[in-house]
Amino acid sequence: MLNPDAKLNPNLFEPDAGMKPVRDGYGTGIVLAGEENPNVVALSADLTESTRTEAFAKRFPERFVEIGVAEQNMVTVAAGMAVTGKIPFVASYATFSPGRNWEQIRTTVAYNNANVKIAGHHAGISVGPDGATHQATEDVAMMRALPNMKVFMPCDAVEAEKATLAAARMFGPVYLRFQREKTPVITTPETPYTPGKAELFWTSKKPDALIVAAGALVYNALVAARELEKEKIGVLVLNCHTVKPLDERKIAELAKKAGAVVTVEEHQVTGGLGGAIAEALGRLAPVPMEFIGMQDVFGESGAPNELIEKYGMGVADIKRAVKKVLRRK
């Protein structure tokens, strides 16, 4: 059942539950951050509308800088602004930032522990028709490896707003990952959100497996949990919105309780959420694991939902992974 303590959307599984792009939460969140702190500034690399930075640009034109198609320059300018006490948010597609400017992020932001927030938009396979060159499925691994860098993967637009505001309030580099397409609104303003603290969204009295999910695919994990319950298979679903720092204590505790783990992410299974959890459980609670995500392949052009299914990240795929891992308990 849905965890009542999580205060999720009560109409989550209904046709009229509500659909919004995760990136919309960045647009509202950065405006709220700007209203709260006059040091918040925004930079864009010629993608102001797509990254939802336009709301901030209209509200605070004197605190917005359009850099143009120059992602490497954008992040170095932001690092310089951070030195002066500003809190810069830089936004572009994730394939370009951090895809194109990773070295500048490493050297000018992470190495210096500069107070820069990096918003990677249009992440994952669900960018769809844009094809493999624009489908960032390696970005979490790239950013998770950097010292000082925090990595947030909100599950919907409501949580994305919270994550953006939280990033503005903390010191140091943060990577925020957003999907483009409209996805179900899972959470509410009352849903607990604390960076670094994973939240249990689905509970079972006798869990057979733990599903740890991040990003928009949390919804698929919840649908899979509901269907598995009808088949007398109990699972827990943990929304791991912060990949770094990882909530190792809670993940290990629930992994021991369930005895098996399935990770779910719209990212390469190597180096992302699944890799982070495997590293933690290898030290704290070794259990059988299965990994839902991109299996060491590039994507292709297609409809977002069709690509999610083709590359094994649909509800049926999650259910199969749970049943597979149970055979290894």
ZATOR-302998 format. One record per residue (C-alpha): residue number from 0; residue in one letter; z, x, y. Coordinates in pm, 1 decimal, padded with zeros to 6 digits. Layout:
<pts>
k|r|c3|c1|c2
NUM|A|Z|X|Y
...
</pts>
This chain:
<pts>
k|r|c3|c1|c2
0|M|00000.0|00000.0|00000.0
1|L|-00041.3|00103.7|00362.6
2|N|00270.6|00282.1|00477.7
3|P|00444.3|00040.5|00719.5
4|D|00610.3|00332.3|00897.4
5|A|00266.5|00463.1|00998.4
6|K|00198.2|00147.6|01204.1
7|L|-00171.9|00148.3|01116.8
8|N|-00439.9|-00101.0|01219.0
9|P|-00336.6|-00419.2|01032.4
10|N|-00701.4|-00524.4|01000.3
11|L|-00808.0|-00185.3|00870.4
12|F|-00997.2|-00317.1|00568.5
13|E|-01148.2|-00619.8|00743.6
14|P|-01509.1|-00633.5|00872.6
15|D|-01383.2|-00678.0|01230.3
16|A|-01135.7|-00389.0|01212.9
17|G|-01309.4|-00208.9|01497.9
18|M|-01548.5|00086.1|01508.7
19|K|-01548.1|00365.2|01767.2
20|P|-01674.3|00723.2|01774.2
21|V|-01392.1|00973.5|01731.9
22|R|-01533.2|01162.1|02033.2
23|D|-01449.8|00865.1|02259.2
24|G|-01084.6|00960.4|02227.9
25|Y|-01159.5|01297.4|02382.3
26|G|-01310.4|01126.1|02685.7
27|T|-01004.4|00911.1|02749.1
28|G|-00760.1|01183.5|02649.6
29|I|-00891.0|01447.3|02887.0
30|V|-00875.0|01202.0|03179.4
31|L|-00512.8|01124.5|03094.5
32|A|-00442.5|01496.7|03072.0
33|G|-00605.3|01548.1|03411.4
34|E|-00396.4|01274.7|03567.1
35|E|-00080.8|01425.5|03418.8
36|N|-00149.5|01785.8|03516.5
37|P|-00362.1|01899.3|03814.1
38|N|-00430.8|02232.3|03640.7
39|V|-00645.2|02065.4|03373.8
40|V|-01014.1|02144.1|03429.6
41|A|-01322.9|02065.1|03222.4
42|L|-01636.7|02265.0|03148.1
43|S|-01952.6|02146.2|02977.4
44|A|-02262.3|02318.0|02842.8
45|D|-02521.0|02061.1|02953.2
46|L|-02380.2|01794.2|02718.5
47|T|-02153.3|01603.1|02951.3
48|E|-02240.9|01254.0|02824.8
49|S|-02261.1|01341.2|02455.1
50|T|-01921.9|01512.2|02461.1
51|R|-01767.3|01230.7|02665.7
52|T|-01675.2|01474.9|02940.9
53|E|-01851.0|01257.8|03199.2
54|A|-01544.4|01037.8|03255.6
55|F|-01344.6|01342.7|03364.9
56|A|-01633.9|01466.5|03580.8
57|K|-01644.9|01134.9|03765.9
58|R|-01268.5|01110.7|03802.4
59|F|-01213.1|01474.4|03904.0
60|P|-01545.1|01616.9|04028.8
61|E|-01370.0|01908.7|04198.9
62|R|-01219.1|02011.7|03863.5
63|F|-01538.9|01990.5|03658.7
64|V|-01790.5|02272.3|03607.8
65|E|-02133.8|02223.3|03455.1
66|I|-02216.0|02561.9|03304.1
67|G|-02554.9|02470.1|03159.2
68|V|-02697.5|02580.6|02826.2
69|A|-02478.3|02891.7|02811.2
70|E|-02195.9|02839.4|02563.1
71|Q|-02096.8|03206.9|02553.4
72|N|-02065.3|03213.7|02930.7
73|M|-01876.2|02883.7|02927.6
74|V|-01593.0|03010.3|02710.8
75|T|-01556.4|03340.2|02898.9
76|V|-01542.0|03153.5|03230.9
77|A|-01275.6|02929.5|03078.0
78|A|-01073.9|03231.7|02964.1
79|G|-01081.6|03365.7|03318.7
80|M|-00969.8|03032.1|03457.6
81|A|-00681.9|03026.4|03209.0
82|V|-00559.6|03360.3|03342.2
83|T|-00522.0|03201.0|03686.5
84|G|-00305.9|02920.3|03546.8
85|K|-00568.0|02654.8|03483.2
86|I|-00588.4|02460.7|03155.0
87|P|-00959.8|02457.6|03075.7
88|F|-01121.7|02228.4|02820.0
89|V|-01466.6|02342.0|02708.5
90|A|-01695.4|02097.1|02531.7
91|S|-02018.8|02132.7|02338.9
92|Y|-02158.1|02059.1|01995.3
93|A|-01960.0|02237.9|01726.7
94|T|-02270.6|02420.3|01603.9
95|F|-02285.9|02586.0|01946.2
96|S|-01914.7|02610.9|02021.5
97|P|-01775.2|02775.6|01810.7
98|G|-02103.6|02826.8|01626.4
99|R|-02280.6|03026.1|01896.2
100|N|-01991.6|03166.8|02096.6
101|W|-01741.7|03257.0|01824.4
102|E|-01726.5|03623.3|01927.5
103|Q|-01640.5|03528.0|02285.6
104|I|-01377.4|03282.6|02159.4
105|R|-01231.9|03556.5|01940.6
106|T|-01222.2|03825.7|02208.4
107|T|-01155.8|03643.3|02535.2
108|V|-00953.2|03346.7|02411.5
109|A|-00778.6|03409.8|02077.6
110|Y|-00715.0|03783.3|02124.9
111|N|-00560.4|03719.2|02465.1
112|N|-00383.0|03399.0|02355.4
113|A|-00553.9|03235.3|02652.5
114|N|-00467.1|02873.3|02727.0
115|V|-00816.1|02737.7|02649.1
116|K|-00891.8|02416.8|02459.9
117|I|-01221.0|02410.1|02269.0
118|A|-01371.8|02070.1|02185.5
119|G|-01627.4|02089.4|01904.7
120|H|-01830.3|01768.1|01904.0
121|H|-02083.7|01621.9|01659.0
122|A|-01905.6|01802.0|01374.0
123|G|-01977.9|01741.9|01007.3
124|I|-02269.2|01601.0|00810.4
125|S|-02252.7|01259.1|00978.1
126|V|-02452.1|01386.3|01276.8
127|G|-02727.0|01258.4|01047.9
128|P|-03087.7|01280.3|01169.5
129|D|-03018.4|01592.9|01378.0
130|G|-03031.8|01787.5|01051.8
131|A|-02873.6|02102.7|00914.3
132|T|-02907.5|02310.6|01232.5
133|H|-02682.3|02064.2|01418.5
134|Q|-02442.2|01977.3|01136.3
135|A|-02133.9|02194.7|01178.4
136|T|-01969.4|02220.2|00838.1
137|E|-01821.7|02569.9|00874.7
138|D|-01642.6|02544.2|01208.4
139|V|-01290.8|02482.6|01077.6
140|A|-01308.6|02793.9|00859.9
141|M|-01433.0|02996.5|01157.8
142|M|-01153.0|02881.3|01385.0
143|R|-00871.5|02868.7|01130.6
144|A|-00914.1|03239.8|01065.1
145|L|-00848.5|03334.0|01428.4
146|P|-00493.4|03443.3|01515.6
147|N|-00321.7|03223.3|01777.1
148|M|-00571.3|02937.8|01723.9
149|K|-00450.2|02586.2|01640.1
150|V|-00693.9|02346.1|01469.7
151|F|-00682.3|01967.1|01510.8
152|M|-00897.2|01716.6|01316.3
153|P|-00815.5|01363.0|01439.5
154|C|-00905.5|01073.7|01210.5
155|D|-01021.8|00825.3|01474.1
156|A|-01065.4|00768.1|01846.4
157|V|-00702.1|00666.9|01901.8
158|E|-00571.5|00980.5|01736.2
159|A|-00832.7|01191.5|01917.6
160|E|-00689.2|01076.8|02250.0
161|K|-00340.3|01176.1|02136.4
162|A|-00465.1|01512.5|02009.6
163|T|-00642.6|01590.2|02336.5
164|L|-00337.3|01505.3|02542.6
165|A|-00114.3|01706.4|02309.3
166|A|-00346.0|02007.1|02337.6
167|A|-00315.3|01995.8|02717.5
168|R|00062.8|01993.9|02695.5
169|M|00096.3|02298.3|02469.5
170|F|00025.9|02658.6|02555.7
171|G|-00237.9|02859.3|02374.1
172|P|-00582.3|02818.6|02217.6
173|V|-00661.3|02489.9|02043.0
174|Y|-00973.4|02379.8|01857.2
175|L|-01033.8|02003.4|01856.9
176|R|-01293.0|01869.1|01611.0
177|F|-01473.8|01538.6|01672.3
178|Q|-01738.8|01334.9|01487.5
179|R|-02021.9|01156.5|01666.7
180|E|-02079.4|00829.4|01478.2
181|K|-01876.2|00513.8|01508.9
182|T|-01607.9|00504.7|01240.2
183|P|-01323.9|00261.3|01161.9
184|V|-01021.8|00266.7|01389.7
185|I|-00739.7|00349.5|01149.1
186|T|-00443.6|00413.2|01375.7
187|T|-00282.0|00238.1|01671.6
188|P|-00106.2|00365.4|01984.5
189|E|00220.9|00322.9|01791.3
190|T|00113.6|00541.2|01497.1
191|P|00330.1|00855.8|01493.1
192|Y|00147.6|01169.9|01602.1
193|T|00297.0|01516.1|01629.9
194|P|00081.4|01829.6|01606.6
195|G|00162.4|02016.6|01288.0
196|K|00317.7|01712.8|01117.9
197|A|00106.0|01532.9|00856.0
198|E|00157.6|01157.3|00826.9
199|L|00171.2|00951.1|00506.6
200|F|-00072.4|00660.9|00539.6
201|W|-00071.0|00520.1|00183.5
202|T|00223.6|00504.4|-00052.0
203|S|00278.3|00424.8|-00419.2
204|K|00605.6|00384.1|-00606.2
205|K|00477.1|00598.5|-00892.5
206|P|00210.8|00831.3|-00750.2
207|D|-00022.8|00995.6|-00997.7
208|A|-00199.3|01210.5|-00734.9
209|L|-00184.2|01309.4|-00370.6
210|I|-00495.7|01274.2|-00154.6
211|V|-00486.1|01491.7|00157.5
212|A|-00757.2|01399.3|00406.4
213|A|-00855.3|01485.6|00763.1
214|G|-01102.6|01353.3|01016.1
215|A|-01298.1|01030.3|00983.2
216|L|-01299.0|01057.2|00601.3
217|V|-00933.2|00951.7|00602.1
218|Y|-01076.9|00600.0|00596.6
219|N|-01269.3|00664.2|00273.4
220|A|-00952.3|00807.6|00122.1
221|L|-00761.6|00490.3|00207.5
222|V|-01031.9|00264.6|00062.0
223|A|-01031.9|00477.0|-00253.7
224|A|-00652.0|00447.9|-00274.6
225|R|-00669.2|00070.8|-00250.8
226|E|-00931.0|00050.8|-00525.5
227|L|-00744.2|00296.2|-00748.9
228|E|-00429.8|00087.7|-00717.4
229|K|-00619.2|-00206.8|-00865.0
230|E|-00698.4|00020.0|-01159.8
231|K|-00326.5|00097.9|-01203.5
232|I|-00360.5|00448.8|-01060.0
233|G|-00108.1|00519.7|-00787.5
234|V|-00181.9|00770.1|-00513.6
235|L|-00042.7|00893.7|-00186.2
236|V|-00275.4|00947.2|00111.4
237|L|-00167.5|01203.8|00367.2
238|N|-00343.3|01226.5|00703.2
239|C|-00347.6|01601.4|00770.9
240|H|-00469.8|01589.2|01129.8
241|T|-00350.5|01944.8|01195.8
242|V|-00514.5|02204.1|00973.2
243|K|-00339.1|02486.9|01155.2
244|P|-00042.4|02504.0|01170.0
245|L|-00040.3|02326.1|00834.5
246|D|00248.8|02099.0|00739.1
247|E|00316.1|02307.8|00428.9
248|R|00661.7|02167.2|00360.1
249|K|00549.9|01805.1|00338.1
250|I|00232.1|01885.4|00145.1
251|A|00424.2|02089.7|-00110.9
252|E|00692.9|01821.9|-00141.9
253|L|00438.4|01546.3|-00208.1
254|A|00229.0|01767.7|-00436.4
255|K|00534.0|01828.2|-00656.8
256|K|00607.2|01456.4|-00659.0
257|A|00251.6|01354.8|-00754.5
258|G|00163.0|01654.8|-00971.1
259|A|-00204.6|01670.8|-00865.6
260|V|-00395.8|01697.9|-00536.5
261|V|-00739.3|01597.9|-00405.7
262|T|-00847.5|01718.7|-00062.0
263|V|-01103.2|01526.5|00146.3
264|E|-01292.2|01664.9|00445.9
265|E|-01635.7|01650.9|00610.9
266|H|-01664.0|02029.7|00596.0
267|Q|-01738.1|02304.1|00348.6
268|V|-01473.1|02304.7|00077.5
269|T|-01452.3|02681.3|00131.1
270|G|-01222.8|02780.4|00414.7
271|G|-01147.5|02437.9|00555.3
272|L|-00870.8|02187.3|00485.9
273|G|-00901.2|02228.1|00108.4
274|G|-00882.4|02604.4|00131.6
275|A|-00579.1|02590.0|00358.9
276|I|-00394.4|02357.3|00122.7
277|A|-00488.7|02562.0|-00184.8
278|E|-00349.3|02872.3|-00015.9
279|A|-00023.7|02694.5|00063.5
280|L|00021.5|02530.6|-00276.8
281|G|-00063.7|02855.7|-00453.6
282|R|00258.2|02990.8|-00302.1
283|L|00476.6|02682.4|-00292.2
284|A|00371.8|02427.8|-00556.2
285|P|00077.7|02515.3|-00784.3
286|V|-00076.7|02193.3|-00919.1
287|P|-00426.3|02092.1|-01038.2
288|M|-00662.8|02036.9|-00743.4
289|E|-01007.1|01891.5|-00672.3
290|F|-01201.1|01931.6|-00347.3
291|I|-01414.4|01667.6|-00174.2
292|G|-01646.3|01810.6|00090.6
293|M|-01967.1|02007.9|00127.9
294|Q|-02006.9|02211.3|-00191.0
295|D|-02153.7|02537.3|-00057.8
296|V|-02473.4|02371.7|00067.3
297|F|-02638.4|02293.4|00398.7
298|G|-02712.3|01935.1|00496.1
299|E|-03038.9|01765.6|00585.1
300|S|-03170.1|01489.4|00808.4
301|G|-03076.7|01135.3|00712.7
302|A|-02863.3|00834.1|00795.4
303|P|-02497.2|00934.8|00832.4
304|N|-02360.4|00709.8|00559.4
305|E|-02639.7|00805.9|00321.5
306|L|-02557.8|01172.9|00373.0
307|I|-02188.3|01114.7|00312.2
308|E|-02280.8|00959.3|-00022.2
309|K|-02544.4|01218.0|-00114.1
310|Y|-02309.6|01509.0|-00057.9
311|G|-02024.5|01358.2|-00256.3
312|M|-01784.1|01239.2|00010.8
313|G|-01795.9|00864.3|-00050.7
314|V|-01525.5|00634.6|-00185.8
315|A|-01661.4|00652.9|-00541.6
316|D|-01661.5|01033.7|-00523.7
317|I|-01297.3|01041.2|-00417.9
318|K|-01203.1|00808.2|-00701.8
319|R|-01386.7|01026.8|-00952.2
320|A|-01211.8|01335.9|-00820.2
321|V|-00871.4|01169.0|-00861.1
322|K|-00948.2|01068.6|-01219.5
323|K|-01079.8|01415.4|-01292.6
324|V|-00773.1|01590.8|-01160.2
325|L|-00546.7|01356.2|-01355.0
326|R|-00701.5|01476.6|-01678.9
327|R|-00576.5|01824.9|-01593.1
328|K|-00213.8|01733.5|-01525.4
</pts>
